[in-house]
């Protein structure tokens, strides 16, 4: 096996090399972390990007057993938050220089739901001068 210095210089790693690097301890672990911090600063700079999360809805058509919002779980009260609440959160994110938002919900595929999400996306883009990135997390789509 190559030394940790030589491994870190090469950039691309085999599975075995990754396992080795991730199992280091002591000084080698410290060296790995320092190298990772240096690469992070070179790649994205010395800053943190804020991302807002809007829990739009907990209604879901799927019944994934591991999930708390699965269709057959009668426990949670189901909701869709209002457009005003979505826009308030988006405006807060924009005014406070968040890089992006995630809109999260359970999985639904009705035309009404799709039209609502499309409307919200367009309005958020307008109110943020097209500057907020938006990620949708609205269930599995496989």
N, C-alpha and C positions, 0 to 999 in steps of 0.2 A: 504494500500500500504506500502511496506517495505521502510525503509529509503534508501537514495541514496547510502550510504556506503554499506549497505547489498546487494543492487542490484548489485553494481559494483563488489562485491566479488564473486557473483554466476557465472558469465561468460556467461551463456545461458539465453536468455530473451524471454518472451512471447511477443506477438504483443502489448498488453496493456502496458507492462513494457517498451518496446522500445519507444512507443508513449510518455509515461511519461518522459523517459530520454531525448528524443529529444526536448521536450517542456520546459525543465528547463530553468530558468533565474537566473541572478545574481550569487550568491556564488555557487549554485548548478551547474550552467552551467560551472563555472570556475573549479569546482571539476571534472566534467565530462571530460572536455578538458585535465586537468592535468592527469587524469587516462588514457585517450586515448593516450596521448604523451608517458607516461611511457610504456604502452603496445606496442606501435610502436617501441620504442627503444629496448625493450626486444625481440621483434619478428624479426625485420629486421635490427636493429642497427640504429645508428645515421648517416645515409647517404642517399643520393638521387641517384636514378638510372636514367641515361639519356636514352631516347629512341628517335631515329631518325625517321622521317616520310618521306618516298619517295612517292610523288604524281606521280605514274607511268603513269596513263592514266585517262582521263575524258570521254572516250568512254564507252557507256553503252547500252545494249539491252533492259533494263527495262524502264518503263515509270511511275515511282513512282512520283506522283504529287508534293510531298513535296520537291523533290530533284532537285537541280540546274543543275545536269548533266543528267537528264532524257532524254531519246531518242528523244522526240518531242521538246525539247528546242533547237531552232535553234540559240540561242544567243551565247553560248560559242564556240570558235574555238576548235575543237577536236584535241587531241594529244596523242601520246605515246612518252615518253622520250626515248632517245637512250640508248643502253646498256652501252656505255661509261659514260653517266651521272649517271646511276644507280650504276655502279662500283665506280665512283668517290665519290658519296655520301656514299656508303658502306665503302670504304676505309677511308674516313674522320671519320666516326663513329667508326670504329675499332681502328684507330690510336689515337683517342681522348677518348678511354675507355668507349664508350657508351655500355650499357648492351644489347641493342637490337635495331632492326629496324622494322618498319611497312611498308609494301609495299601496297599502296592503289590504287584502280582503280574502275571504274564502273564495272558492271557485264557483263561478256562475257563468253561464254562456247565453243568457237570454238577450234578445235584441235591446230590450230596455236597459239592462245593465251595461252592455257594450256602448250604447249611445250615451249613457250617463258618464262613463269613464272617459269617452272621447271628448265630451263637452268639458269635463273638468280639466283634462289635459290642455285643451286649447285655451281655456280661460287662465290657467296657471301660467302658461307661456306668455299670454298677453300681459298679465299683471306683473310679470318679472322681466319684461322686455326681452323675453326669450333667453334669459341668462341662467335660470335654474335648470339643472339636469333633473330628469324625472325617470325613476325606475318603477315599473309595475311589478308587484308581487301579488297576483290575483289567482293563485292556485297552480296546480300542475296543468300542463297543456300537452300531455303525451298521448 
